[in-house]
Amino acid sequence: MCNVNNKELKVSAIKNGTVIDHIPAENLFKVISILGLENIPNQVTFGTNLESRKLGRKSIIKVADKFFEDAEINKISLVAPQAKLNIIRDYEVVEKRVVNVPDEVVGIVKCFNPKCITNHEPIVTHFAVQSKQPLELKCRYCEKVTTEKQMEIIK
């Protein structure tokens, strides 16, 4: 419902769950993929290309009746480092959290090295985070560094 007089857009609230805000608009579907939201039975609502003072354009995701572990949330930081989470209980925000780049990234990102064993054998990728800003991931197997620009999310 939109109130034209004060230009307020109202999006339906969720009773319990998690709201992920401040996702760069171009990375919405990467976040959905990283969290496996396309495979859960919960109600998932998202909006994209919403106006944002910080990002210009942003996306938001609301997941009903789902509360993520820190390890799951920190995965988001790979593609949405400015993301904020609001934990909702009985329609009220009870906790606000920020994402942090984890020290290790397992099974989320593809190694950019075409000769890496993870690109030829059924081996789960494993990276140590060498730098969080700018993001640099060092492969456990071939020791090559994958940068943020080279990063490809495994689907």
N, C-alpha and C positions, 0 to 999 in steps of 0.2 A: 504494500500500500504506500502510495507516495503522497505527501502533503506538499502541494505546490507553493503554498504561502511561505513556509519556512524551509523549503527545499530539503526536507528530511526524507530519507528512504528507510523504510522499516523492513528488515528481513526477519523472518520467523525465528524466534528464539528456540533453543533446545533446553529441555528440562535438566538433563544430565549429559555430560560428555566433554569434548575438547574442541576448542576453536583455535585454529592455527591462522594467524594473521601476519601481514607484512611479508607475504611471499611474492617475489618478483613475478609479474604476470606471465613472462615467458617460461617460467619454471614450474607452473602449477602442476602439469601432468607428470613431471619428474618427481615431485613430492608425493603425488598420489601413488606412483609406481614404487618409490622407495619404501613407503609405508604399507604397500600391498592393499590399499583401500579398494581397489577394483574387485577384490576377492572376499570382502567381508559382508555379512548379512545386515550390518547396521545401516541406519539412514545416514547418507553422506550428502551434504549440500555444499556446493562451491559457487563462488562468483569470481569472475576474472575481469581484468581491465577496469578495475575500480580506481577512482582518483585517490592519490596518495601524495601528501606533502613530501614525505621522505623518498619515495621510490618513483614518483611520477604516475606509474600505473602499478597496481598490486592485485594479488589474488587472496582469497580467504577460503578456508575449508572448515566446515562444521561436521563433527562426527558424533552422532548421538550414542550415548551409553558406551563410550570407549575412552579409556584412560591409558595413555601410553607410558611405557617404562622410559627412564632416562636414556638408555641405549638406543631405543627406537627414535626418540625425539632428536638426539644428537646427530643421527643420520641426515636429518633435514638440513643441518648446517652446511652440508656439502654443496647444496644448490640454493639454499635460502638462508644465508648467514644472519640476516636481520630478522628472521621470523620470531614471533612472540606467540606464546601459548596461553590461553585462558582456560582454566579448569572450571567447569560449570557444574554446580549441584543445586537442584531445586530452583533453577532459573537464575541463580546468582553466581557471579564470579567469586570463587573461594580461593583461587591461587593463580598467580601470574608467573610464567617461567620464560626464560630465554634459552635459546639453543646454544650449544657449545660444540666446537669441532672435536670429535673423539680422538684419542691417541692412536687408535687402530681402526682401519676400515676393512671389513671382511665381507666379501660376496656382494658388494654393491656397485663397485666401479670396475670397469674393464681396464686391463693394462694396455697402455697405448703402444707398447713394443710388439710389433707383429710377430717377432720370433719368440716371445715369451711362451713358456710351456702352458700357461693358463689359457692361451688362445688356441691351443691344439689338443689339449687333453682335458678330461673332465675333472679339473682341479679348481677348487674355490679360490678366488683371488684374495690376496691378503696384503695390505699395505700398512706401513708405518707412516704416520703423519710427520713429515719433516718440518713443514712450515704451515702455520694456520692462516697467515696473511702475508703474501698471497698463498693460496692453498697449494701444497706440494706433497704428493704421496709417493713413497718409495716402495717398490714392489719387493716382497719377500723373496721371490724366486729369481728374477732377473736383475734386481737391484736398480732398474731404471726408474727415473722420477717422472711421474705423470703430473702435469700442471693442471690448473683449473680450466685453461683453454682446451687442453687435450682430453679432459675427462669425459668419459662416456658411461652413462648409467646402464647397468645390466638389466635387461627386462625379464 
